[in-house]
Amino acid sequence: MGVSPTSGAMPAQVKAAVVEVSGQAFMNGVHVAVLVTGVLCAVGAAVAAIGIRHRPVH
């Protein structure tokens, strides 16, 4: 899942842990971004619906 910040001097167990944790951190960031985007879309839809309802008809 991309390039993890590891070096050749790291022991194998530490390298595996860094790779695992960096992948989890990336996915956590993706999930937060999707959640924030979904909330903003829902808020925008609610504001649009309220704005359209309160608009006078000519």
N, C-alpha and C positions, 0 to 999 in steps of 0.2 A: 504494500500500500504506500508506495512512494519511497523517499529516502529518509531513513532514520539517522539521527545524529550519533553514529557509532564510529569507533576508531579500531584500528588493528590491535592496539595495545590492550583493549578491554578483554576481560575473561569471557568465555562463551556464555556463562549464565547471566552476567551483567548485560552483555550485548543482546541476548534474547529478551531480557526484561525491558530494556530500553526500546527495542523494536515493538514489543507488545504494548507498552504504556503509551508510546507515541501514536500508535494506531488507534488506541482507545481515546486518547485526547483529541485526535483529529475527528473521530466519529462523534464525540461529545459536542465538539464545536459545530459540526454539521447539524446535529439535532437541535441545538440551541438556535442556530440560524433559521432552520425550518419552522421552529415553534414561534419565534419572533415574527417571521414573515406571515405566518398564519394568523397570529393575533392582529397584526397591522391590517391585514386584508379584511378580517371580520369587523374591526373598528371602522375601517373605511366604508364597508358595505352598510353598516348601521348608520353612519353619518350621512351617507348618500340617500338612504331610505328615508331618514327623518327630514332631510333637506328637500326631497322631492314631495313629500306629503304636505309640508308647510308652505309650499309655493302657491301663490294665488293663481287661479285659472282665469285667463282673459277671454 
